[in-house]
Every structure is written in C-alpha cells, then in structure tokens.
Amino acid sequence: MKRLGLIIMTVLTVYVVHADLAINWSNWQIILNDNATPLLDGAKAQLIWSPTGITTTTPGAYNVQGGTMLSGEFLLAETVTAGWGAGAPDDYGLWNTVSGTYTDANVGGADIHTGYFFTRIFGNDGVVYGESFLDTGAVDASLWVFDIDHPGDTTYSKNAVPGTAFETIDLNSNNTTVIPEPGTFGLMGLAGLGLFMARRSALKKARRI
C-alpha cells in the first residue's frame, strides 16, 4: 500500500512539473500610439517567455530587430495588429486572440512555470532602425498551471496590454528602440569603407590632372 502511495505521489509530482501553460493572448482594450501617432495595422506583437521577468523598461536601444530575442527569452507566439473588422477604424494597435498551450519544450527544456511571460509590441514590423517598442509587465507563470479539468480558471485570458479599458498608451513612453543586428552593422561598415575608397580614388585621379 505504501509503495502504491509512493507511485501515485511520484506521478502527481511529474504532472505538476511538466504541466502546460495555456494563454489566450489578445489586445482588445488598450489603444496604442507610437510617438503620439496611432498604431496602424501590421505592427508586430510578440508573446515572450523569460526566466527572470526582467523586461526592457529602461530607456535605451536593444537588439530586437526582426523579432530577435534577448538573452534567455523564448518566443511563444507572434502576430500583427489588426482593426475591429471590415469598415471599422484599424489604427488602434489591436489584435485578435491567439490561443496556445505551451510546455517546457517551448522554452528550451526549462520548467516553464519557473519563468514569466509578457508582450512586446513594435511601432511597425520590428525591422526598422530606431523603431519604438514596448514591453509590458511580466506575468508569473507559476500562477497559471493549466488544469484540463478546469480550463476556464487556469487559462490566462486577461488583456495582453495591462491598463484601464480604452486607455491610450504610447509605445515610446519608455524610450526603448530597435537597433540593427550585428550583421547590419557589418554591412554599414562595408558600405562606409566602399564610399571612403571611392572618394580616395577620385581624389587621386583629380591630383593627376
């Protein structure tokens, strides 16, 4: 009997450790601007998992161009902003619900419930140098262990961008911006070197005349 009880406890422990994280991810409440300009359709939005819950809330430039993850981050889901529907205004920075169930495999084998998840929203498609972006506050994943018998109570379904309904938030409020990937800097350097060499060659020719 004791052995049976030990087996049951072990099974339950394994279930808890490897339990899923279920999220209904959308923004239908918060209006988003970028430098006081309404956010148009097609702006990139990302659902991200982080082991620390530390997001880019301090001013500065970060290498998140083209959806690049920062150290320790894992992308759970991605979408683009869209309006209220055909014939309705579409410049509010909203997006339809993206439903997903995520496991340890989605975060590199780490225990998904020891980390946090948050939303990163860009002013455009996330590839423009100097483009504004905003990270929302991180949510403790340990508070949302999915239970298939009680999905309504254990699925995170709150608005992706925290705030009062129909509040307007500016993506540039934290002065966080996108910088190019290292490869882009390399191309910029090569372009600059090419211009320098071309100018040097032109000056040499001018001196010979």
CYANA upper distance limits for C-alpha pairs under 8 A (distance plus 0.5 A):
  1 MET  CA      5 GLY  CA      6.74
  2 LYS  CA      6 LEU  CA      6.70
  3 ARG  CA      7 ILE  CA      6.76
  4 LEU  CA      8 ILE  CA      6.78
  5 GLY  CA      9 MET  CA      6.71
  6 LEU  CA     10 THR  CA      6.63
  7 ILE  CA     11 VAL  CA      6.72
  8 ILE  CA     12 LEU  CA      6.73
  9 MET  CA     13 THR  CA      6.62
 10 THR  CA     14 VAL  CA      6.76
 11 VAL  CA     15 TYR  CA      6.72
 12 LEU  CA     16 VAL  CA      6.81
 13 THR  CA     17 VAL  CA      6.79
 14 VAL  CA     18 HIS  CA      6.66
 15 TYR  CA     19 ALA  CA      6.16
 16 VAL  CA    145 VAL  CA      8.33
 17 VAL  CA    111 ASP  CA      7.48
 17 VAL  CA    113 HIS  CA      8.47
 18 HIS  CA    103 THR  CA      7.54
 18 HIS  CA    104 ASP  CA      7.33
 18 HIS  CA    111 ASP  CA      7.76
 19 ALA  CA    103 THR  CA      7.53
 19 ALA  CA    145 VAL  CA      6.75
 19 ALA  CA    146 PHE  CA      6.91
 19 ALA  CA    147 ASP  CA      8.43
 20 ASP  CA    101 THR  CA      6.79
 20 ASP  CA    102 TYR  CA      6.09
 20 ASP  CA    103 THR  CA      5.50
 20 ASP  CA    104 ASP  CA      8.36
 20 ASP  CA    112 ILE  CA      8.49
 20 ASP  CA    145 VAL  CA      6.82
 20 ASP  CA    146 PHE  CA      5.86
 21 LEU  CA    101 THR  CA      6.04
 21 LEU  CA    102 TYR  CA      5.55
 21 LEU  CA    103 THR  CA      6.85
 21 LEU  CA    112 ILE  CA      7.99
 21 LEU  CA    113 HIS  CA      8.08
 21 LEU  CA    141 ALA  CA      7.86
 21 LEU  CA    144 TRP  CA      6.90
 21 LEU  CA    145 VAL  CA      6.29
 21 LEU  CA    146 PHE  CA      5.93
 21 LEU  CA    155 THR  CA      7.92
 22 ALA  CA     99 SER  CA      8.11
 22 ALA  CA    100 GLY  CA      6.33
 22 ALA  CA    101 THR  CA      4.77
 22 ALA  CA    102 TYR  CA      6.78
 22 ALA  CA    144 TRP  CA      8.13
 22 ALA  CA    145 VAL  CA      8.38
 22 ALA  CA    146 PHE  CA      6.45
 22 ALA  CA    154 THR  CA      7.93
 22 ALA  CA    155 THR  CA      5.44
 22 ALA  CA    156 TYR  CA      6.78
 23 ILE  CA     99 SER  CA      6.35
 23 ILE  CA    100 GLY  CA      6.09
 23 ILE  CA    101 THR  CA      6.92
 23 ILE  CA    155 THR  CA      6.05
 23 ILE  CA    156 TYR  CA      5.16
 23 ILE  CA    157 SER  CA      6.62
 24 ASN  CA     97 THR  CA      6.57
 24 ASN  CA     98 VAL  CA      6.31
 24 ASN  CA     99 SER  CA      4.91
 24 ASN  CA    100 GLY  CA      7.11
 24 ASN  CA    155 THR  CA      7.59
 24 ASN  CA    156 TYR  CA      6.49
 24 ASN  CA    157 SER  CA      5.27
 24 ASN  CA    158 LYS  CA      8.10
 25 TRP  CA     47 LEU  CA      8.30
 25 TRP  CA     96 ASN  CA      8.49
 25 TRP  CA     97 THR  CA      5.73
 25 TRP  CA     98 VAL  CA      5.56
 25 TRP  CA     99 SER  CA      6.62
 25 TRP  CA    156 TYR  CA      8.43
 25 TRP  CA    157 SER  CA      7.08
 25 TRP  CA    158 LYS  CA      8.10
 25 TRP  CA    159 ASN  CA      7.56
 25 TRP  CA    160 ALA  CA      6.37
 26 SER  CA     94 LEU  CA      8.10
 26 SER  CA     95 TRP  CA      6.18
 26 SER  CA     96 ASN  CA      5.96
 26 SER  CA     97 THR  CA      4.86
 26 SER  CA     98 VAL  CA      6.84
 26 SER  CA    159 ASN  CA      6.47
 26 SER  CA    160 ALA  CA      5.94
 27 ASN  CA     93 GLY  CA      8.36
 27 ASN  CA     94 LEU  CA      5.60
 27 ASN  CA     95 TRP  CA      5.87
 27 ASN  CA     96 ASN  CA      7.42
 27 ASN  CA     97 THR  CA      8.03
 27 ASN  CA    159 ASN  CA      6.00
 27 ASN  CA    160 ALA  CA      5.91
 27 ASN  CA    161 VAL  CA      6.84
 28 TRP  CA     94 LEU  CA      6.14
 28 TRP  CA     95 TRP  CA      7.23
 28 TRP  CA     96 ASN  CA      8.00
 28 TRP  CA    159 ASN  CA      7.50
 29 GLN  CA     94 LEU  CA      8.27
 29 GLN  CA    159 ASN  CA      7.42
 29 GLN  CA    161 VAL  CA      8.46
 29 GLN  CA    164 THR  CA      8.17
 29 GLN  CA    165 ALA  CA      5.40
 29 GLN  CA    166 PHE  CA      5.71
 29 GLN  CA    167 GLU  CA      7.96
 30 ILE  CA     92 TYR  CA      8.44
 30 ILE  CA     93 GLY  CA      8.39
 30 ILE  CA     94 LEU  CA      8.03
 30 ILE  CA    161 VAL  CA      6.99
 30 ILE  CA    162 PRO  CA      8.13
 30 ILE  CA    163 GLY  CA      7.27
 30 ILE  CA    164 THR  CA      7.81
 30 ILE  CA    165 ALA  CA      6.50
 30 ILE  CA    166 PHE  CA      5.52
 30 ILE  CA    167 GLU  CA      5.83
 30 ILE  CA    168 THR  CA      6.51
 30 ILE  CA    169 ILE  CA      7.59
 31 ILE  CA     92 TYR  CA      5.43
 31 ILE  CA     93 GLY  CA      6.49
 31 ILE  CA     94 LEU  CA      7.65
 31 ILE  CA    166 PHE  CA      6.47
 31 ILE  CA    167 GLU  CA      6.53
 31 ILE  CA    168 THR  CA      5.09
 31 ILE  CA    169 ILE  CA      6.79
 32 LEU  CA     38 PRO  CA      6.97
 32 LEU  CA     39 LEU  CA      6.35
 32 LEU  CA     92 TYR  CA      6.12
 32 LEU  CA     93 GLY  CA      5.49
 32 LEU  CA     94 LEU  CA      8.27
 32 LEU  CA    168 THR  CA      6.22
 32 LEU  CA    169 ILE  CA      5.62
 32 LEU  CA    170 ASP  CA      6.28
 32 LEU  CA    171 LEU  CA      7.35
 33 ASN  CA     37 THR  CA      5.68
 33 ASN  CA     38 PRO  CA      4.90
 33 ASN  CA     39 LEU  CA      5.52
 33 ASN  CA     92 TYR  CA      7.87
 33 ASN  CA     93 GLY  CA      7.85
 33 ASN  CA    123 GLY  CA      8.37
 33 ASN  CA    168 THR  CA      7.60
 33 ASN  CA    169 ILE  CA      6.67
 33 ASN  CA    170 ASP  CA      5.06
 33 ASN  CA    171 LEU  CA      6.57
 34 ASP  CA     38 PRO  CA      6.78
 34 ASP  CA     39 LEU  CA      6.55
 34 ASP  CA    123 GLY  CA      6.21
 34 ASP  CA    132 SER  CA      7.49
 34 ASP  CA    170 ASP  CA      5.90
 34 ASP  CA    171 LEU  CA      5.62
 34 ASP  CA    172 ASN  CA      6.49
 35 ASN  CA    170 ASP  CA      6.85
 35 ASN  CA    171 LEU  CA      7.54
 35 ASN  CA    172 ASN  CA      6.23
 36 ALA  CA    170 ASP  CA      6.95
 38 PRO  CA     91 ASP  CA      6.05
 38 PRO  CA     92 TYR  CA      6.61
 38 PRO  CA     93 GLY  CA      8.01
 39 LEU  CA     43 ALA  CA      7.81
 39 LEU  CA     91 ASP  CA      5.72
 39 LEU  CA     92 TYR  CA      6.15
 39 LEU  CA     93 GLY  CA      5.54
 39 LEU  CA    123 GLY  CA      7.04
 39 LEU  CA    124 ASN  CA      8.35
 40 LEU  CA     81 THR  CA      7.88
 40 LEU  CA     82 ALA  CA      8.30
 40 LEU  CA     90 ASP  CA      7.01
 40 LEU  CA     91 ASP  CA      4.87
 40 LEU  CA     92 TYR  CA      7.24
 40 LEU  CA     93 GLY  CA      6.82
 40 LEU  CA    124 ASN  CA      8.38
 41 ASP  CA     80 VAL  CA      7.65
 41 ASP  CA     81 THR  CA      5.53
 41 ASP  CA     82 ALA  CA      5.37
 41 ASP  CA     83 GLY  CA      7.21
 41 ASP  CA     90 ASP  CA      6.72
 41 ASP  CA     91 ASP  CA      6.77
 41 ASP  CA     93 GLY  CA      7.38
 42 GLY  CA     80 VAL  CA      5.42
 42 GLY  CA     81 THR  CA      5.64
 42 GLY  CA     82 ALA  CA      7.10
 42 GLY  CA    124 ASN  CA      7.36
 42 GLY  CA    125 ASP  CA      7.19
 43 ALA  CA     80 VAL  CA      5.66
 43 ALA  CA     81 THR  CA      5.75
 43 ALA  CA     93 GLY  CA      7.94
 43 ALA  CA    121 ILE  CA      7.97
 43 ALA  CA    122 PHE  CA      6.45
 43 ALA  CA    123 GLY  CA      6.46
 43 ALA  CA    124 ASN  CA      4.78
 43 ALA  CA    125 ASP  CA      5.48
 43 ALA  CA    126 GLY  CA      8.06
 44 LYS  CA     78 GLU  CA      7.83
 44 LYS  CA     79 THR  CA      6.58
 44 LYS  CA     80 VAL  CA      5.09
 44 LYS  CA     81 THR  CA      7.14
 44 LYS  CA    121 ILE  CA      6.51
 44 LYS  CA    122 PHE  CA      5.91
 44 LYS  CA    123 GLY  CA      8.06
 44 LYS  CA    124 ASN  CA      6.76
 44 LYS  CA    125 ASP  CA      5.47
 44 LYS  CA    126 GLY  CA      6.68
 45 ALA  CA     78 GLU  CA      6.27
 45 ALA  CA     79 THR  CA      5.85
 45 ALA  CA     80 VAL  CA      6.08
 45 ALA  CA     81 THR  CA      7.51
 45 ALA  CA    119 THR  CA      7.52
 45 ALA  CA    120 ARG  CA      6.27
 45 ALA  CA    121 ILE  CA      4.88
 45 ALA  CA    122 PHE  CA      6.84
 46 GLN  CA     67 GLY  CA      8.49
 46 GLN  CA     75 LEU  CA      7.51
 46 GLN  CA     76 LEU  CA      8.12
 46 GLN  CA     77 ALA  CA      6.36
 46 GLN  CA     78 GLU  CA      4.95
 46 GLN  CA     79 THR  CA      7.03
 46 GLN  CA    119 THR  CA      6.12
 46 GLN  CA    120 ARG  CA      5.60
 46 GLN  CA    121 ILE  CA      6.84
 47 LEU  CA     75 LEU  CA      6.68
 47 LEU  CA     76 LEU  CA      5.93
 47 LEU  CA     77 ALA  CA      5.50
 47 LEU  CA     78 GLU  CA      6.66
 47 LEU  CA    117 PHE  CA      7.50
 47 LEU  CA    118 PHE  CA      6.41
 47 LEU  CA    119 THR  CA      5.30
 47 LEU  CA    120 ARG  CA      7.08
 48 ILE  CA     73 GLU  CA      7.06
 48 ILE  CA     74 PHE  CA      6.17
 48 ILE  CA     75 LEU  CA      5.21
 48 ILE  CA     76 LEU  CA      6.01
 48 ILE  CA     77 ALA  CA      7.71
 48 ILE  CA    117 PHE  CA      5.95
 48 ILE  CA    118 PHE  CA      5.97
 48 ILE  CA    119 THR  CA      6.64
 48 ILE  CA    120 ARG  CA      7.76
 49 TRP  CA     73 GLU  CA      6.16
 49 TRP  CA     74 PHE  CA      5.67
 49 TRP  CA     75 LEU  CA      6.93
 49 TRP  CA     76 LEU  CA      7.21
 49 TRP  CA    107 VAL  CA      7.70
 49 TRP  CA    115 GLY  CA      7.35
 49 TRP  CA    116 TYR  CA      6.10
 49 TRP  CA    117 PHE  CA      4.80
 49 TRP  CA    118 PHE  CA      7.13
 50 SER  CA     54 ILE  CA      8.05
 50 SER  CA     72 GLY  CA      6.59
 50 SER  CA     73 GLU  CA      5.25
 50 SER  CA     74 PHE  CA      7.11
 50 SER  CA    115 GLY  CA      6.15
 50 SER  CA    116 TYR  CA      5.77
 50 SER  CA    117 PHE  CA      6.60
 51 PRO  CA     72 GLY  CA      7.05
 51 PRO  CA     73 GLU  CA      7.79
 51 PRO  CA    114 THR  CA      7.28
 51 PRO  CA    115 GLY  CA      4.66
 51 PRO  CA    116 TYR  CA      6.63
 52 THR  CA    115 GLY  CA      6.67
 52 THR  CA    116 TYR  CA      7.31
 53 GLY  CA    115 GLY  CA      7.23
 53 GLY  CA    116 TYR  CA      5.62
 53 GLY  CA    117 PHE  CA      7.65
 53 GLY  CA    138 ALA  CA      5.87
 53 GLY  CA    139 VAL  CA      8.01
 53 GLY  CA    140 ASP  CA      8.18
 54 ILE  CA    138 ALA  CA      7.87
 55 THR  CA    135 ASP  CA      6.69
 55 THR  CA    136 THR  CA      8.12
 55 THR  CA    137 GLY  CA      7.75
 55 THR  CA    138 ALA  CA      7.70
 56 THR  CA    134 LEU  CA      8.18
 56 THR  CA    135 ASP  CA      6.59
 56 THR  CA    176 THR  CA      7.79
 57 THR  CA    134 LEU  CA      8.14
 57 THR  CA    135 ASP  CA      7.14
 57 THR  CA    174 ASN  CA      6.52
 57 THR  CA    176 THR  CA      7.90
 58 THR  CA    174 ASN  CA      6.69
 58 THR  CA    175 ASN  CA      8.00
 58 THR  CA    176 THR  CA      7.52
 59 PRO  CA    174 ASN  CA      6.02
 59 PRO  CA    175 ASN  CA      5.24
 59 PRO  CA    176 THR  CA      5.55
 60 GLY  CA    175 ASN  CA      6.96
 60 GLY  CA    176 THR  CA      5.58
 60 GLY  CA    177 THR  CA      6.97
 61 ALA  CA    130 GLY  CA      8.19
 61 ALA  CA    176 THR  CA      6.25
 61 ALA  CA    177 THR  CA      5.26
 61 ALA  CA    178 VAL  CA      6.17
 61 ALA  CA    179 ILE  CA      6.35
 62 TYR  CA    176 THR  CA      7.75
 62 TYR  CA    177 THR  CA      6.75
 62 TYR  CA    178 VAL  CA      5.90
 62 TYR  CA    179 ILE  CA      6.23
 63 ASN  CA     68 THR  CA      7.42
 63 ASN  CA     70 LEU  CA      7.76
 63 ASN  CA    178 VAL  CA      6.46
 63 ASN  CA    179 ILE  CA      5.59
 63 ASN  CA    180 PRO  CA      6.80
 63 ASN  CA    181 GLU  CA      6.61
 64 VAL  CA     68 THR  CA      4.97
 64 VAL  CA     69 MET  CA      6.50
 64 VAL  CA     70 LEU  CA      7.27
 64 VAL  CA    126 GLY  CA      8.04
 64 VAL  CA    178 VAL  CA      6.37
 64 VAL  CA    179 ILE  CA      7.47
 64 VAL  CA    180 PRO  CA      8.42
 64 VAL  CA    181 GLU  CA      8.30
 65 GLN  CA    126 GLY  CA      6.06
 65 GLN  CA    127 VAL  CA      5.41
 65 GLN  CA    128 VAL  CA      7.80
 65 GLN  CA    129 TYR  CA      8.21
 65 GLN  CA    178 VAL  CA      6.25
 65 GLN  CA    179 ILE  CA      6.76
 65 GLN  CA    180 PRO  CA      6.35
 65 GLN  CA    181 GLU  CA      6.83
 66 GLY  CA    125 ASP  CA      7.97
 66 GLY  CA    126 GLY  CA      5.60
 66 GLY  CA    127 VAL  CA      5.14
 67 GLY  CA    126 GLY  CA      6.87
 67 GLY  CA    127 VAL  CA      8.30
 69 MET  CA     73 GLU  CA      6.06
 69 MET  CA     74 PHE  CA      7.09
 69 MET  CA     75 LEU  CA      7.71
 74 PHE  CA    106 ASN  CA      7.85
 74 PHE  CA    107 VAL  CA      6.20
 74 PHE  CA    108 GLY  CA      8.36
 76 LEU  CA    102 TYR  CA      7.92
 76 LEU  CA    106 ASN  CA      7.36
 77 ALA  CA     98 VAL  CA      8.25
 77 ALA  CA    100 GLY  CA      8.46
 79 THR  CA     95 TRP  CA      8.10
 79 THR  CA     98 VAL  CA      8.46
 80 VAL  CA     95 TRP  CA      7.14
 81 THR  CA     93 GLY  CA      5.90
 81 THR  CA     94 LEU  CA      5.64
 81 THR  CA     95 TRP  CA      5.11
 81 THR  CA     96 ASN  CA      8.38
 82 ALA  CA     90 ASP  CA      6.67
 82 ALA  CA     91 ASP  CA      8.39
 82 ALA  CA     93 GLY  CA      7.34
 82 ALA  CA     94 LEU  CA      6.08
 82 ALA  CA     95 TRP  CA      5.58
 82 ALA  CA     96 ASN  CA      7.77
 83 GLY  CA     88 ALA  CA      7.41
 83 GLY  CA     89 PRO  CA      6.69
 83 GLY  CA     90 ASP  CA      4.16
 83 GLY  CA     91 ASP  CA      7.01
 83 GLY  CA     92 TYR  CA      7.33
 83 GLY  CA     93 GLY  CA      7.91
 83 GLY  CA     94 LEU  CA      6.53
 83 GLY  CA     95 TRP  CA      7.51
 84 TRP  CA     88 ALA  CA      6.21
 84 TRP  CA     89 PRO  CA      7.16
 84 TRP  CA     90 ASP  CA      6.74
 84 TRP  CA     94 LEU  CA      8.23
 85 GLY  CA     89 PRO  CA      8.40
 85 GLY  CA     90 ASP  CA      8.10
 90 ASP  CA     94 LEU  CA      8.50
102 TYR  CA    106 ASN  CA      6.65
103 THR  CA    107 VAL  CA      7.87
103 THR  CA    112 ILE  CA      6.86
104 ASP  CA    108 GLY  CA      7.19
104 ASP  CA    109 GLY  CA      5.32
104 ASP  CA    110 ALA  CA      5.98
104 ASP  CA    111 ASP  CA      5.88
104 ASP  CA    112 ILE  CA      5.57
105 ALA  CA    109 GLY  CA      5.37
105 ALA  CA    110 ALA  CA      8.02
107 VAL  CA    111 ASP  CA      8.30
107 VAL  CA    112 ILE  CA      6.97
111 ASP  CA    115 GLY  CA      7.98
112 ILE  CA    116 TYR  CA      8.47
112 ILE  CA    141 ALA  CA      7.57
113 HIS  CA    140 ASP  CA      8.28
113 HIS  CA    141 ALA  CA      5.32
113 HIS  CA    142 SER  CA      4.98
113 HIS  CA    143 LEU  CA      8.44
113 HIS  CA    144 TRP  CA      8.29
113 HIS  CA    145 VAL  CA      7.72
114 THR  CA    140 ASP  CA      8.43
114 THR  CA    141 ALA  CA      7.13
114 THR  CA    142 SER  CA      6.54
115 GLY  CA    140 ASP  CA      7.03
115 GLY  CA    141 ALA  CA      6.29
115 GLY  CA    142 SER  CA      7.82
116 TYR  CA    138 ALA  CA      6.27
116 TYR  CA    139 VAL  CA      5.74
116 TYR  CA    140 ASP  CA      5.18
116 TYR  CA    141 ALA  CA      5.50
116 TYR  CA    142 SER  CA      8.47
117 PHE  CA    138 ALA  CA      5.93
117 PHE  CA    139 VAL  CA      5.80
117 PHE  CA    140 ASP  CA      7.40
117 PHE  CA    141 ALA  CA      7.12
118 PHE  CA    135 ASP  CA      7.50
118 PHE  CA    136 THR  CA      6.31
118 PHE  CA    137 GLY  CA      6.72
118 PHE  CA    138 ALA  CA      5.21
118 PHE  CA    139 VAL  CA      6.74
118 PHE  CA    160 ALA  CA      8.20
119 THR  CA    135 ASP  CA      6.23
119 THR  CA    136 THR  CA      5.90
119 THR  CA    137 GLY  CA      8.36
119 THR  CA    138 ALA  CA      8.45
119 THR  CA    160 ALA  CA      6.91
119 THR  CA    161 VAL  CA      7.63
120 ARG  CA    133 PHE  CA      7.41
120 ARG  CA    134 LEU  CA      6.12
120 ARG  CA    135 ASP  CA      4.97
120 ARG  CA    136 THR  CA      7.04
121 ILE  CA    133 PHE  CA      6.06
121 ILE  CA    134 LEU  CA      5.92
121 ILE  CA    135 ASP  CA      7.14
121 ILE  CA    171 LEU  CA      8.23
122 PHE  CA    126 GLY  CA      6.18
122 PHE  CA    131 GLU  CA      7.83
122 PHE  CA    132 SER  CA      6.61
122 PHE  CA    133 PHE  CA      4.72
122 PHE  CA    134 LEU  CA      7.06
122 PHE  CA    171 LEU  CA      7.98
123 GLY  CA    131 GLU  CA      6.74
123 GLY  CA    132 SER  CA      5.88
123 GLY  CA    133 PHE  CA      6.32
123 GLY  CA    171 LEU  CA      7.39
124 ASN  CA    128 VAL  CA      8.05
124 ASN  CA    131 GLU  CA      7.65
126 GLY  CA    131 GLU  CA      7.54
126 GLY  CA    178 VAL  CA      7.83
127 VAL  CA    131 GLU  CA      8.19
127 VAL  CA    178 VAL  CA      8.09
127 VAL  CA    180 PRO  CA      8.26
128 VAL  CA    178 VAL  CA      7.57
128 VAL  CA    179 ILE  CA      8.47
128 VAL  CA    180 PRO  CA      8.43
129 TYR  CA    177 THR  CA      8.39
129 TYR  CA    178 VAL  CA      6.15
129 TYR  CA    179 ILE  CA      5.75
129 TYR  CA    180 PRO  CA      6.40
130 GLY  CA    177 THR  CA      5.66
130 GLY  CA    178 VAL  CA      5.49
130 GLY  CA    179 ILE  CA      6.45
131 GLU  CA    177 THR  CA      5.74
131 GLU  CA    178 VAL  CA      5.71
131 GLU  CA    179 ILE  CA      8.44
132 SER  CA    171 LEU  CA      6.70
132 SER  CA    172 ASN  CA      6.17
132 SER  CA    175 ASN  CA      7.63
132 SER  CA    176 THR  CA      6.35
132 SER  CA    177 THR  CA      4.92
132 SER  CA    178 VAL  CA      6.93
133 PHE  CA    171 LEU  CA      6.05
133 PHE  CA    172 ASN  CA      7.25
133 PHE  CA    176 THR  CA      6.44
133 PHE  CA    177 THR  CA      6.34
133 PHE  CA    178 VAL  CA      7.70
134 LEU  CA    171 LEU  CA      5.60
134 LEU  CA    172 ASN  CA      7.60
134 LEU  CA    174 ASN  CA      7.75
134 LEU  CA    176 THR  CA      7.33
136 THR  CA    161 VAL  CA      6.75
136 THR  CA    162 PRO  CA      7.77
137 GLY  CA    162 PRO  CA      8.24
140 ASP  CA    144 TRP  CA      8.20
141 ALA  CA    145 VAL  CA      7.81
144 TRP  CA    154 THR  CA      6.10
144 TRP  CA    155 THR  CA      7.17
144 TRP  CA    156 TYR  CA      7.18
145 VAL  CA    154 THR  CA      6.69
146 PHE  CA    150 HIS  CA      8.40
146 PHE  CA    151 PRO  CA      7.19
146 PHE  CA    154 THR  CA      5.39
146 PHE  CA    155 THR  CA      6.66
147 ASP  CA    151 PRO  CA      6.25
147 ASP  CA    154 THR  CA      6.47
150 HIS  CA    154 THR  CA      6.87
151 PRO  CA    155 THR  CA      6.19
163 GLY  CA    167 GLU  CA      7.08
169 ILE  CA    173 SER  CA      8.27
171 LEU  CA    175 ASN  CA      8.48
172 ASN  CA    176 THR  CA      7.07
180 PRO  CA    184 THR  CA      6.10
180 PRO  CA    185 PHE  CA      7.15
181 GLU  CA    185 PHE  CA      7.24
182 PRO  CA    186 GLY  CA      6.92
183 GLY  CA    187 LEU  CA      6.85
184 THR  CA    188 MET  CA      6.64
185 PHE  CA    189 GLY  CA      6.64
186 GLY  CA    190 LEU  CA      6.74
187 LEU  CA    191 ALA  CA      6.59
188 MET  CA    192 GLY  CA      6.68
189 GLY  CA    193 LEU  CA      6.63
190 LEU  CA    194 GLY  CA      6.56
191 ALA  CA    195 LEU  CA      6.82
192 GLY  CA    196 PHE  CA      6.70
193 LEU  CA    197 MET  CA      6.66
194 GLY  CA    198 ALA  CA      6.61
195 LEU  CA    199 ARG  CA      6.61
196 PHE  CA    200 ARG  CA      6.63
197 MET  CA    201 SER  CA      6.61
198 ALA  CA    202 ALA  CA      6.75
199 ARG  CA    203 LEU  CA      6.73
200 ARG  CA    204 LYS  CA      6.83
201 SER  CA    205 LYS  CA      6.87
202 ALA  CA    206 ALA  CA      6.70
203 LEU  CA    207 ARG  CA      6.77
204 LYS  CA    208 ARG  CA      7.05
205 LYS  CA    209 ILE  CA      7.20
